Amino acid sequence: IRPDDLVFDEKSRRRARVIQRSPRGGKTVYHLQLTPALTIRRHFSNHLDNRIGGELRYRLDIRSMVLFKL
């Protein structure tokens, strides 16, 4: 999953836990825990204001996928 594949969607049933956030100008960098073993860093506009420990609802918008043969 690429960070830009994760899109904020307040109606989604998928939820990520906000574990850290850092303002960066007009955007905020969120560190999100999707599963106990998977965290991702994603930029969102400052209009989104989720607290550390809170939940952020999201959907996946995967437009291209790269697969490797193992």
Secondary structure, 3 states (H helix, E strand, C coil): CCHHHEEECCCCCEEEEEEEEEEECCEEEEEEEEECCEEEEEEEECCCCCCCCCEEEEEECCCCCCCCCC
